Amino acid sequence: MALRMATPVRDKFGTYYCRIGVPVELRDIIGKRELKRSLRTKDPNQAKVRFGPVYAEFSKTIENARRLLAGEPILTSKDIEILSERWLRRAVDETENKARYRDWFHWTTEVDPVTGREYQYADSPILWTLNETSKRGEEDELAQRADEVIGEDLKGFLKENQIALPSQSAEYKNLLLRASAKLRELIEHTSARERGRYTEPVTKLANQPLSTERAPKGLTVLEAWEAFLKKLAREEGEKTAQRRGDDYRASVFGLAEFLGNAPINTITAENLKEYRDFLYSLPKRPSKAIKQLPIKEQANEATKQGLETLSRLTVRNRMVHCSALFNAALDMPGSGLTRNPMEGVKLPSKTTRADTGRKYEIQPDSLPLIFGGDWFNLADYPRRNRFGLGGFWIPLITYYCGARLEEVAAMNAADIRKVQDVWVLEFRFDGQGRELKNLQSVRSVPIHKDLLQLGLADYANRVGPDGKLWPSLRPNPKGKYGYNLSKRFGVYLQEIGAKNSSKPMHGFRHLFPTLMREIGYDDITTAQVLGHSSAPRLQTSLYGSFSLQARRRIIDELPSLPNLEGIKATLAEVSASVPP
């Protein structure tokens, strides 16, 4: 015999409804012969959509009744607490909507016997009765009193939530006791509201599912990730979404693999603590062969081979990335997430700014070694470098203006020009692979006199006004023009024993503020040149302008590089034989 699927039923007026007959043995518990509710539509397609949730509710009611009949408890102590907080929230909402605060209390006026002054306080015979019963420790009597006070309201609440809980059951008695304990919070709230103040009763557990409820399946980690990137692209642009995607990918994909791409609303703080602790065992720079392994096998290989593992700061950053995804998912349709589980996870301590600066900064005493080495002195430099003249010029420019590597590497030839009789480098955002970190439209930095003497302006004129300033540079798959150059320059620093920065070319940007302080300029002035939007500010710094002539004078005070004459001679020789 074929099973008949449950479907909406239509009445004589054409309106669809959901109906489930209650088994005979459960009718005394549920109190009905059938469960029936209108779906409020005559459209069959809409009826199918609305039928599912209602049918699930009715099925849950019948299942609860079966468990009661079998003598099984259907509510745990936590369930009782969840329901009591849901009831409190419902009572608060009703009093707020109707502004009927006096349903729960009245004002009593008394005179202070010492001062003779009158004062008012919220009083309630309901609360007084329950308190007196509670003092005697008679639980059955207390439950009886609570049933007289809030029983009808509580039964209506249970009915609304499709919870079949017979009034003679122990679970109902326990719920009465916990709900009556919430009356003090309710009265404190309603009396404060009538005085024009607002309080927030504690209902932290009210959003949690009961043990008999299943949280609806939400988006998986990777589904949420896709929605996150689409939202970023829509609100902040494709380039921002791509950059954020590149930054967060290892963190999010690692979490998805570690937890089996679980629905995001089922992930707990405990899951995230396990992931955080696991990250410490992953290799820092895995080979291609190790990268292809499952994430847990990568950790095993790191242990076997004694590889360097992720640092505390990297673990912190990966957890912060995951937290950003959870925060975004709170506002995603269908995520099912109501709270960021990262709230219960302690992050590794953050490396201090001073530590970060020392990690990245190229030290001043290593400059003679760097700029006096083979990279800048040998006539056969092109064979070593393979980046055209860009490989020669870019380290010089980043030293003299503190620019970011990619800002310089992605420049067009027309970005070197004269403005107000000052030669400048223009770093701009145009949405085509050339962008400033803080998305300013343009930042003009005067060119240091040494760069002009070396012939930077003449070089730009030789390249011509159209096209890239460094034609020999090719972007990597992520569109970064300076990536391969930075990697090769790092090898050079390693060979000469000068690599003390994890980001070699970026080390010049961190060196720049040190040099500015040494010649007497404050951090606000330095930030203007570097393009930092979050610079420390005084009120006076918000007034007036900072002219190009003033910035040129500041830039020109930076100390000249060591071996400048040798660099100039090598550059002249190389420029004659190497295309841009």
ROMI-199584 format. One record per residue (C-alpha): residue in three letters; x, y, z. Coordinates in Angstrom, 3 decimals. Example, Ala and Ser with C-alpha at 12.3 -4.5 7.8 and 13.67 -1.06 7.14 Angstrom:
! residues 2
Ala	12.300	-4.500	7.800;
Ser	13.670	-1.060	7.140;
//
This chain:
! residues 580
Met	0.000	0.000	0.000;
Ala	1.462	3.353	-1.056;
Leu	1.930	6.004	1.638;
Arg	-0.045	9.192	1.141;
Met	1.977	12.387	1.544;
Ala	0.551	15.030	3.863;
Thr	-0.809	17.913	1.795;
Pro	-2.943	21.039	2.323;
Val	-6.697	20.490	2.400;
Arg	-9.241	22.873	0.845;
Asp	-12.536	23.775	2.505;
Lys	-15.847	24.451	0.740;
Phe	-14.909	28.112	0.245;
Gly	-11.639	27.218	-1.501;
Thr	-9.354	28.226	1.382;
Tyr	-6.536	25.804	2.187;
Tyr	-5.782	24.591	5.704;
Cys	-3.532	22.150	7.519;
Arg	-5.182	19.362	9.479;
Ile	-3.769	16.451	11.495;
Gly	-5.964	14.023	13.389;
Val	-4.835	13.421	16.989;
Pro	-4.476	9.719	17.850;
Val	-7.081	8.498	20.361;
Glu	-4.494	7.726	23.060;
Leu	-3.155	11.276	22.917;
Arg	-6.434	13.219	22.955;
Asp	-6.560	13.554	26.733;
Ile	-3.039	14.992	26.792;
Ile	-3.468	17.404	23.884;
Gly	-7.102	18.160	24.675;
Lys	-8.258	18.009	21.051;
Arg	-9.434	15.459	18.507;
Glu	-7.572	17.210	15.712;
Leu	-5.106	20.014	15.095;
Lys	-6.313	22.399	12.412;
Arg	-5.209	25.827	11.162;
Ser	-6.128	27.924	8.146;
Leu	-3.302	28.718	5.713;
Arg	-5.171	31.905	4.705;
Thr	-4.819	31.461	0.961;
Lys	-6.721	30.035	-1.975;
Asp	-3.610	29.794	-4.119;
Pro	-2.310	26.173	-4.217;
Asn	1.323	27.227	-4.637;
Gln	1.216	29.576	-1.660;
Ala	-0.554	26.900	0.331;
Lys	2.309	24.455	-0.283;
Val	4.815	27.023	0.993;
Arg	2.822	27.787	4.156;
Phe	1.896	24.192	4.850;
Gly	5.368	22.944	5.821;
Pro	6.008	25.076	8.954;
Val	2.476	24.515	10.288;
Tyr	2.669	20.766	9.697;
Ala	6.032	20.689	11.508;
Glu	4.479	22.460	14.523;
Phe	1.588	20.021	14.697;
Ser	3.947	17.063	14.364;
Lys	6.040	18.416	17.224;
Thr	2.955	18.726	19.429;
Ile	1.961	15.106	18.757;
Glu	5.535	13.887	19.331;
Asn	5.681	15.695	22.687;
Ala	2.389	14.102	23.689;
Arg	3.708	10.634	22.763;
Arg	6.750	11.152	24.953;
Leu	4.563	12.243	27.845;
Leu	2.385	9.187	27.436;
Ala	5.499	7.003	27.538;
Gly	6.593	8.664	30.785;
Glu	9.499	10.487	29.189;
Pro	10.307	14.032	30.349;
Ile	9.885	16.413	27.438;
Leu	11.458	19.451	29.047;
Thr	14.899	19.602	30.641;
Ser	15.756	22.079	33.389;
Lys	17.338	24.300	30.726;
Asp	14.156	24.054	28.647;
Ile	12.185	25.250	31.687;
Glu	14.493	28.265	32.035;
Ile	14.257	29.043	28.313;
Leu	10.451	28.934	28.435;
Ser	10.265	31.068	31.567;
Glu	12.396	33.734	29.855;
Arg	10.252	33.525	26.707;
Trp	7.184	34.022	28.867;
Leu	8.786	37.038	30.554;
Arg	9.656	38.555	27.201;
Arg	6.085	38.010	25.999;
Ala	4.665	39.651	29.144;
Val	7.008	42.623	28.729;
Asp	6.044	43.027	25.071;
Glu	2.341	42.929	25.900;
Thr	2.607	45.541	28.639;
Glu	4.713	47.729	26.348;
Asn	2.271	47.452	23.443;
Lys	-0.788	48.154	25.576;
Ala	0.950	50.462	28.095;
Arg	-0.982	48.637	30.856;
Tyr	1.769	48.597	33.458;
Arg	-0.661	48.584	36.410;
Asp	-1.825	45.074	35.523;
Trp	1.111	43.798	37.583;
Phe	1.594	46.307	40.437;
His	0.293	49.371	42.282;
Trp	2.068	52.252	43.971;
Thr	2.246	52.258	47.774;
Thr	3.098	55.415	49.712;
Glu	4.852	55.195	53.072;
Val	6.413	57.697	55.464;
Asp	9.994	57.360	56.622;
Pro	9.782	57.245	60.458;
Val	13.151	59.012	60.791;
Thr	12.951	61.816	58.226;
Gly	9.191	62.048	57.963;
Arg	9.440	62.142	54.179;
Glu	7.013	60.258	51.975;
Tyr	8.260	57.823	49.379;
Gln	6.615	55.503	46.852;
Tyr	7.453	51.976	45.879;
Ala	5.961	49.392	43.560;
Asp	3.873	46.867	45.463;
Ser	1.949	43.822	44.368;
Pro	-0.249	41.430	46.347;
Ile	0.719	38.839	43.733;
Leu	4.391	39.150	44.583;
Trp	3.706	39.361	48.335;
Thr	1.664	36.140	48.254;
Leu	4.321	34.279	46.313;
Asn	7.101	35.565	48.577;
Glu	5.279	34.458	51.738;
Thr	4.660	30.993	50.325;
Ser	8.268	30.720	49.194;
Lys	9.537	31.570	52.700;
Arg	7.660	28.604	54.130;
Gly	9.405	26.372	51.601;
Glu	6.154	24.691	50.596;
Glu	6.723	24.034	46.909;
Asp	3.316	22.532	46.142;
Glu	1.515	25.447	47.767;
Leu	3.757	27.901	45.936;
Ala	2.975	26.220	42.611;
Gln	-0.736	26.363	43.442;
Arg	-0.532	30.102	44.244;
Ala	1.486	30.735	41.070;
Asp	-1.140	28.847	39.038;
Glu	-3.849	31.092	40.485;
Val	-1.865	34.218	39.580;
Ile	-0.336	33.453	36.182;
Gly	-1.729	30.035	35.257;
Glu	-4.165	31.203	32.581;
Asp	-1.572	33.488	31.030;
Leu	1.056	30.720	31.059;
Lys	-1.297	28.181	29.466;
Gly	-2.099	30.668	26.713;
Phe	1.633	31.134	26.161;
Leu	2.173	27.339	25.878;
Lys	-0.712	27.027	23.449;
Glu	0.710	29.782	21.240;
Asn	4.002	27.879	21.131;
Gln	2.359	24.511	20.346;
Ile	3.687	22.930	23.548;
Ala	1.450	20.219	24.985;
Leu	2.135	20.325	28.729;
Pro	-0.601	18.843	30.968;
Ser	-1.302	20.930	34.061;
Gln	-0.778	17.886	36.319;
Ser	2.743	17.197	35.016;
Ala	5.929	17.879	36.967;
Glu	7.252	19.918	34.036;
Tyr	4.281	22.295	34.228;
Lys	4.773	22.692	37.971;
Asn	8.466	23.506	37.504;
Leu	7.635	25.999	34.771;
Leu	5.121	27.701	37.085;
Leu	7.788	28.071	39.752;
Arg	10.378	29.528	37.363;
Ala	7.878	31.878	35.711;
Ser	6.710	33.137	39.129;
Ala	10.356	33.890	39.962;
Lys	10.420	36.168	36.890;
Leu	7.549	38.265	38.273;
Arg	9.910	40.464	40.276;
Glu	11.794	41.391	37.085;
Leu	8.494	42.051	35.328;
Ile	7.255	44.342	38.113;
Glu	10.582	46.185	38.339;
His	10.418	46.775	34.582;
Thr	6.775	47.932	34.434;
Ser	7.137	50.276	37.423;
Ala	10.295	51.803	35.922;
Arg	8.514	52.271	32.588;
Glu	5.668	54.160	34.260;
Arg	8.260	56.490	35.777;
Gly	9.630	57.093	32.254;
Arg	12.724	54.920	32.607;
Tyr	13.538	51.849	30.556;
Thr	15.006	48.637	31.887;
Glu	15.851	45.424	30.054;
Pro	14.860	42.190	31.820;
Val	17.371	39.381	31.431;
Thr	16.205	37.045	28.654;
Lys	19.506	35.827	27.190;
Leu	18.314	32.213	26.908;
Ala	15.019	33.054	25.231;
Asn	16.512	32.814	21.729;
Gln	17.964	29.354	22.271;
Pro	16.073	26.296	20.978;
Leu	14.504	23.787	23.329;
Ser	15.962	20.306	23.496;
Thr	12.914	19.089	21.571;
Glu	13.389	21.740	18.901;
Arg	15.861	21.623	16.088;
Ala	17.431	24.847	14.960;
Pro	16.572	25.343	11.289;
Lys	19.457	24.532	9.001;
Gly	21.166	27.736	7.941;
Leu	23.719	28.603	5.297;
Thr	26.885	26.540	5.380;
Val	30.203	28.262	6.005;
Leu	31.051	28.371	2.299;
Glu	27.528	29.500	1.312;
Ala	27.820	32.324	3.827;
Trp	31.265	33.104	2.394;
Glu	29.856	33.460	-1.130;
Ala	27.067	35.711	0.155;
Phe	29.643	37.750	2.088;
Leu	31.731	38.409	-1.045;
Lys	28.644	39.338	-3.096;
Lys	27.575	41.794	-0.387;
Leu	31.053	43.354	-0.341;
Ala	31.123	43.646	-4.132;
Arg	27.693	45.265	-4.121;
Glu	28.434	47.753	-1.337;
Glu	32.171	48.456	-1.682;
Gly	33.096	47.381	-5.202;
Glu	34.552	44.349	-6.966;
Lys	38.172	45.224	-6.174;
Thr	37.491	45.462	-2.438;
Ala	35.654	42.141	-2.521;
Gln	38.529	40.519	-4.391;
Arg	41.130	41.909	-1.985;
Arg	39.152	40.906	1.104;
Gly	38.522	37.506	-0.448;
Asp	42.240	36.966	-0.962;
Asp	42.989	38.045	2.625;
Tyr	40.273	35.908	4.271;
Arg	40.305	32.828	2.051;
Ala	42.754	30.711	4.076;
Ser	40.914	31.519	7.325;
Val	37.406	30.738	6.069;
Phe	38.245	27.717	3.924;
Gly	40.291	26.322	6.807;
Leu	37.309	26.677	9.134;
Ala	34.981	25.076	6.584;
Glu	37.292	22.094	6.111;
Phe	37.954	21.711	9.834;
Leu	34.207	21.627	10.669;
Gly	33.041	19.796	7.545;
Asn	31.410	22.924	6.055;
Ala	28.786	22.884	8.812;
Pro	25.709	25.154	8.790;
Ile	26.915	28.444	10.209;
Asn	24.151	28.610	12.822;
Thr	25.253	25.288	14.352;
Ile	28.834	26.400	15.047;
Thr	29.519	26.974	18.736;
Ala	32.186	28.797	20.712;
Glu	33.642	25.397	21.623;
Asn	34.035	24.526	17.921;
Leu	35.868	27.795	17.360;
Lys	38.153	27.276	20.351;
Glu	39.142	23.907	18.888;
Tyr	39.817	25.542	15.514;
Arg	41.865	28.317	17.161;
Asp	44.053	25.824	19.013;
Phe	44.403	23.671	15.887;
Leu	45.713	26.614	13.846;
Tyr	48.890	26.686	15.943;
Ser	49.844	23.303	14.460;
Leu	49.562	24.330	10.773;
Pro	52.781	24.926	8.787;
Lys	53.679	28.567	8.219;
Arg	55.003	28.206	4.660;
Pro	53.843	24.800	3.393;
Ser	55.204	23.382	0.158;
Lys	52.865	22.774	-2.772;
Ala	52.762	19.070	-1.915;
Ile	51.675	19.794	1.672;
Lys	49.118	22.395	0.554;
Gln	47.314	19.706	-1.444;
Leu	46.789	17.560	1.665;
Pro	43.661	17.763	3.867;
Ile	44.111	20.406	6.535;
Lys	44.556	17.955	9.432;
Glu	47.188	16.017	7.486;
Gln	49.008	19.302	6.866;
Ala	49.303	19.698	10.633;
Asn	50.590	16.125	10.964;
Glu	53.252	16.768	8.306;
Ala	54.331	19.955	10.059;
Thr	54.862	17.924	13.247;
Lys	56.710	15.085	11.462;
Gln	59.022	17.400	9.519;
Gly	59.520	19.901	12.332;
Leu	58.247	22.778	10.184;
Glu	57.709	26.292	11.486;
Thr	54.026	26.764	12.365;
Leu	51.627	29.730	12.336;
Ser	52.491	32.594	14.651;
Arg	50.266	33.937	17.394;
Leu	49.476	37.036	15.309;
Thr	48.501	34.949	12.267;
Val	46.199	32.777	14.401;
Arg	44.617	35.921	15.817;
Asn	44.087	37.382	12.344;
Arg	42.481	34.189	11.050;
Met	40.046	34.138	13.960;
Val	39.246	37.832	13.391;
His	38.492	36.993	9.748;
Cys	36.075	34.265	10.856;
Ser	34.415	36.676	13.266;
Ala	33.897	39.167	10.426;
Leu	32.130	36.445	8.439;
Phe	29.848	35.613	11.386;
Asn	29.011	39.294	11.903;
Ala	28.087	39.629	8.239;
Ala	25.999	36.418	8.414;
Leu	23.818	37.929	11.174;
Asp	22.252	40.080	8.446;
Met	22.089	37.398	5.734;
Pro	18.679	35.984	4.782;
Gly	18.545	32.290	5.571;
Ser	21.683	32.148	7.687;
Gly	19.720	31.187	10.810;
Leu	22.413	32.916	12.899;
Thr	21.238	35.023	15.852;
Arg	24.531	35.520	17.686;
Asn	28.202	35.637	16.740;
Pro	29.728	32.525	18.376;
Met	33.110	34.283	18.442;
Glu	31.805	36.324	21.406;
Gly	32.695	33.382	23.628;
Val	36.206	32.867	22.222;
Lys	39.343	34.499	23.596;
Leu	41.703	35.727	20.900;
Pro	45.493	35.401	21.136;
Ser	47.068	38.612	22.391;
Lys	47.803	41.206	19.743;
Thr	51.357	42.078	18.808;
Thr	52.102	45.640	19.877;
Arg	52.583	48.411	17.326;
Ala	56.202	48.735	18.399;
Asp	56.801	45.035	17.740;
Thr	55.104	45.294	14.336;
Gly	57.245	48.265	13.364;
Arg	60.460	46.484	14.303;
Lys	59.330	43.377	12.407;
Tyr	58.786	45.246	9.133;
Glu	61.245	48.138	9.277;
Ile	64.508	48.047	7.356;
Gln	67.156	49.278	9.755;
Pro	69.069	52.469	8.811;
Asp	72.466	50.829	9.433;
Ser	71.725	48.227	6.709;
Leu	71.229	50.867	3.971;
Pro	74.935	50.974	2.900;
Leu	74.888	47.192	2.527;
Ile	71.632	47.220	0.512;
Phe	72.348	50.133	-1.833;
Gly	76.031	49.309	-2.142;
Gly	75.368	45.703	-3.131;
Asp	75.203	43.937	-6.480;
Trp	71.584	44.949	-7.132;
Phe	72.619	48.576	-7.646;
Asn	76.267	48.347	-8.688;
Leu	76.798	45.673	-11.319;
Ala	76.667	46.499	-14.997;
Asp	75.107	43.076	-15.678;
Tyr	72.216	43.995	-13.337;
Pro	69.484	43.172	-15.945;
Arg	70.442	39.468	-15.977;
Arg	70.145	39.373	-12.209;
Asn	66.937	41.314	-11.923;
Arg	64.760	40.720	-15.024;
Phe	62.313	43.495	-14.101;
Gly	63.559	46.156	-16.488;
Leu	64.423	49.535	-15.050;
Gly	61.486	49.220	-12.654;
Gly	63.561	46.856	-10.539;
Phe	66.174	49.580	-10.167;
Trp	63.899	52.584	-9.636;
Ile	61.189	51.181	-7.367;
Pro	63.371	50.530	-4.264;
Leu	64.766	54.083	-4.634;
Ile	61.307	55.619	-4.870;
Thr	59.903	53.675	-1.905;
Tyr	62.857	54.846	0.203;
Tyr	62.474	58.517	-0.725;
Cys	58.688	58.851	-0.407;
Gly	57.526	55.992	1.868;
Ala	54.944	54.810	-0.669;
Arg	53.434	51.345	-0.677;
Leu	55.035	48.954	-3.138;
Glu	51.886	48.372	-5.190;
Glu	51.177	52.119	-5.427;
Val	54.556	52.568	-7.161;
Ala	54.540	49.343	-9.174;
Ala	51.127	50.021	-10.756;
Met	51.853	53.644	-11.775;
Asn	51.268	54.993	-15.256;
Ala	53.938	57.119	-16.934;
Ala	51.607	60.126	-16.794;
Asp	51.592	59.923	-12.977;
Ile	54.988	61.643	-12.893;
Arg	54.308	65.281	-13.735;
Lys	54.765	68.892	-12.691;
Val	52.101	70.508	-10.502;
Gln	52.495	74.116	-9.296;
Asp	56.124	74.001	-10.471;
Val	56.765	70.890	-8.297;
Trp	57.572	67.462	-9.736;
Val	55.241	64.943	-8.077;
Leu	54.358	61.260	-7.995;
Glu	50.596	60.856	-8.188;
Phe	49.141	57.762	-6.562;
Arg	45.513	57.381	-7.506;
Phe	42.490	55.108	-7.286;
Asp	40.888	54.370	-10.634;
Gly	39.216	50.981	-10.027;
Gln	41.453	49.235	-12.593;
Gly	44.053	47.537	-10.466;
Arg	45.516	50.801	-9.180;
Glu	44.203	51.689	-5.788;
Leu	45.205	53.355	-2.564;
Lys	44.677	51.458	0.657;
Asn	42.343	54.136	2.022;
Leu	40.567	54.671	-1.335;
Gln	41.471	58.343	-1.658;
Ser	41.015	59.543	-5.244;
Val	44.603	60.837	-5.529;
Arg	47.646	61.522	-3.350;
Ser	50.447	63.719	-4.665;
Val	53.940	63.278	-3.194;
Pro	56.783	65.632	-4.216;
Ile	59.768	63.888	-5.815;
His	62.990	64.096	-3.802;
Lys	65.775	66.134	-5.417;
Asp	68.030	63.038	-5.525;
Leu	65.501	61.176	-7.687;
Leu	65.317	64.113	-10.076;
Gln	69.119	64.259	-10.280;
Leu	69.162	60.538	-11.022;
Gly	66.823	61.269	-13.959;
Leu	63.403	59.953	-12.869;
Ala	61.511	62.708	-14.725;
Asp	63.629	62.122	-17.837;
Tyr	62.914	58.392	-17.611;
Ala	59.151	59.044	-17.500;
Asn	59.409	61.283	-20.559;
Arg	61.364	58.554	-22.377;
Val	58.608	56.012	-21.633;
Gly	56.007	58.405	-23.009;
Pro	52.714	59.700	-21.624;
Asp	50.674	56.569	-22.422;
Gly	50.838	53.199	-20.744;
Lys	52.613	51.815	-17.692;
Leu	55.613	53.481	-16.081;
Trp	57.295	50.079	-15.726;
Pro	56.369	48.133	-18.891;
Ser	58.522	45.135	-17.955;
Leu	56.533	44.402	-14.783;
Arg	53.845	41.758	-15.171;
Pro	51.033	41.280	-12.630;
Asn	50.687	38.004	-10.751;
Pro	47.350	36.085	-10.884;
Lys	45.981	38.394	-8.162;
Gly	46.791	41.486	-10.220;
Lys	49.751	42.647	-8.086;
Tyr	52.471	44.253	-10.224;
Gly	55.041	44.381	-7.429;
Tyr	54.690	40.871	-6.018;
Asn	57.415	39.114	-8.034;
Leu	59.792	42.052	-7.690;
Ser	59.379	42.086	-3.908;
Lys	59.997	38.350	-3.746;
Arg	63.192	38.611	-5.797;
Phe	64.385	41.637	-3.834;
Gly	63.879	39.642	-0.631;
Val	66.164	36.936	-1.985;
Tyr	68.783	39.600	-2.698;
Leu	68.568	40.927	0.874;
Gln	68.860	37.386	2.181;
Glu	72.009	36.790	0.119;
Ile	73.758	39.909	1.395;
Gly	72.660	39.307	5.010;
Ala	70.414	42.374	5.229;
Lys	66.957	40.802	5.390;
Asn	65.454	41.672	8.757;
Ser	61.969	42.435	7.457;
Ser	59.218	39.943	6.612;
Lys	58.056	42.323	3.837;
Pro	61.326	43.590	2.286;
Met	60.035	46.383	0.044;
His	57.427	47.458	2.618;
Gly	60.293	47.849	5.070;
Phe	61.209	51.176	3.413;
Arg	57.725	52.506	4.220;
His	58.260	51.623	7.888;
Leu	61.708	53.225	7.799;
Phe	60.284	56.503	6.455;
Pro	58.644	57.684	9.764;
Thr	61.901	56.899	11.615;
Leu	63.848	59.167	9.262;
Met	61.160	61.877	9.514;
Arg	61.386	61.878	13.315;
Glu	65.177	62.063	13.182;
Ile	65.044	65.271	11.131;
Gly	62.481	66.763	13.518;
Tyr	59.022	66.280	11.992;
Asp	56.013	65.099	13.984;
Asp	53.758	62.143	13.185;
Ile	50.927	64.333	11.850;
Thr	53.217	65.734	9.157;
Thr	54.549	62.267	8.360;
Ala	51.006	60.930	8.027;
Gln	50.183	63.618	5.461;
Val	52.999	62.344	3.259;
Leu	52.350	58.634	3.860;
Gly	48.605	58.924	3.233;
His	47.479	57.565	6.599;
Ser	43.809	58.437	7.140;
Ser	43.845	57.413	10.815;
Ala	46.664	59.749	11.827;
Pro	46.693	61.291	15.322;
Arg	44.965	64.665	15.106;
Leu	45.052	67.933	16.981;
Gln	42.290	70.487	16.429;
Thr	44.711	72.856	14.670;
Ser	45.650	70.105	12.186;
Leu	42.094	70.224	10.853;
Tyr	42.518	73.844	9.676;
Gly	44.480	75.253	6.749;
Ser	46.184	73.378	3.912;
Phe	49.502	71.642	3.363;
Ser	50.968	73.011	0.116;
Leu	53.068	71.067	-2.359;
Gln	55.936	73.518	-1.837;
Ala	55.874	72.821	1.917;
Arg	55.830	69.076	1.323;
Arg	58.691	69.347	-1.183;
Arg	60.834	71.148	1.396;
Ile	60.108	68.362	3.905;
Ile	60.825	65.555	1.435;
Asp	64.076	67.161	0.322;
Glu	65.345	67.085	3.916;
Leu	65.413	63.284	3.924;
Pro	69.023	62.065	3.978;
Ser	70.531	60.976	0.680;
Leu	71.132	57.292	0.155;
Pro	74.642	55.919	0.653;
Asn	76.520	55.160	-2.586;
Leu	74.399	57.699	-4.460;
Glu	77.178	58.482	-6.953;
Gly	77.753	54.773	-7.618;
Ile	73.998	54.280	-8.148;
Lys	73.949	57.228	-10.552;
Ala	76.826	55.811	-12.607;
Thr	75.306	52.309	-12.762;
Leu	71.886	53.711	-13.664;
Ala	73.355	55.689	-16.554;
Glu	75.121	52.596	-17.888;
Val	72.080	50.330	-17.477;
Ser	69.618	52.876	-18.921;
Ala	71.568	53.020	-22.140;
Ser	71.246	49.280	-22.764;
Val	68.062	48.135	-21.015;
Pro	64.520	48.940	-22.204;
Pro	62.100	50.339	-19.605;
//
